[in-house]
């Protein structure tokens, strides 16, 4: 095996190791998130909470708050 091949093999192994670590951490975080929502069930309605978080994040990311507010007003009165 040449030095280039050894370097390549080392690079691949290092990448796979780092990727595996990240994937394991993501799995743990997903489990933690699930446990958090399970704990919260007795105190808050999970569906309402998730919807409120989505709305909050969308509102934060919308540059024109006035326009957003006016559109929401129209949609709410149309129902």
C-alpha positions as CSV (number, residue, x, y, z in Angstrom):
1,X,0.0,0.0,0.0
2,X,1.4,3.4,-1.0
3,X,1.5,6.4,1.3
4,X,-1.3,7.9,-0.7
5,X,-3.5,4.9,-0.2
6,X,-2.7,4.9,3.5
7,X,-3.6,8.6,3.8
8,X,-6.8,7.9,1.9
9,X,-7.7,5.0,4.2
10,X,-7.0,7.1,7.2
11,X,-9.1,10.0,5.9
12,X,-12.0,7.6,5.2
13,X,-11.8,6.0,8.6
14,X,-11.6,9.4,10.3
15,X,-14.6,10.7,8.4
16,X,-16.6,7.6,9.2
17,X,-15.7,7.8,12.9
18,X,-16.7,11.5,13.1
19,X,-20.0,10.8,11.2
20,X,-20.8,7.9,13.5
21,X,-20.2,10.1,16.5
22,X,-22.5,12.8,15.2
23,X,-25.2,10.3,14.2
24,X,-25.1,8.8,17.8
25,X,-25.4,12.3,19.3
26,X,-28.3,13.1,17.1
27,X,-30.1,9.9,18.2
28,X,-29.5,10.8,21.9
29,X,-30.8,14.3,21.2
30,X,-34.0,12.9,19.5
31,X,-34.5,10.7,22.5
32,X,-34.0,13.6,24.9
33,X,-36.5,15.7,22.9
34,X,-39.1,12.9,23.0
35,X,-38.7,12.5,26.7
36,X,-39.1,16.2,27.2
37,X,-42.4,16.2,25.3
38,X,-43.5,13.2,27.3
39,X,-42.8,15.0,30.5
40,X,-44.6,18.1,29.2
41,X,-47.8,16.2,28.3
42,X,-49.3,16.5,31.7
43,X,-48.7,20.2,31.9
44,X,-49.3,21.4,28.3
45,X,-51.2,20.2,25.3
46,X,-48.3,19.0,23.0
47,X,-50.1,19.8,19.7
48,X,-50.9,23.3,20.8
49,X,-47.4,23.8,22.1
50,X,-45.8,22.6,18.9
51,X,-48.1,24.8,16.8
52,X,-47.3,27.8,19.0
53,X,-43.6,27.3,18.6
54,X,-43.9,27.0,14.8
55,X,-45.9,30.2,14.7
56,X,-43.4,32.0,17.0
57,X,-40.5,30.9,14.8
58,X,-42.3,32.0,11.6
59,X,-43.1,35.4,13.1
60,X,-39.5,35.9,14.2
61,X,-38.2,35.1,10.7
62,X,-40.7,37.4,8.9
63,X,-39.1,40.8,8.2
64,X,-42.4,42.7,7.6
65,X,-44.3,42.2,10.8
66,X,-47.0,44.7,9.8
67,X,-47.8,42.9,6.6
68,X,-47.9,39.6,8.4
69,X,-50.2,40.9,11.1
70,X,-52.6,42.4,8.4
71,X,-52.7,39.1,6.5
72,X,-53.4,37.1,9.7
73,X,-56.2,39.5,10.6
74,X,-57.8,38.9,7.2
75,X,-57.4,35.1,7.4
76,X,-58.9,35.0,10.9
77,X,-61.9,37.0,9.9
78,X,-62.4,34.9,6.8
79,X,-62.9,31.7,8.8
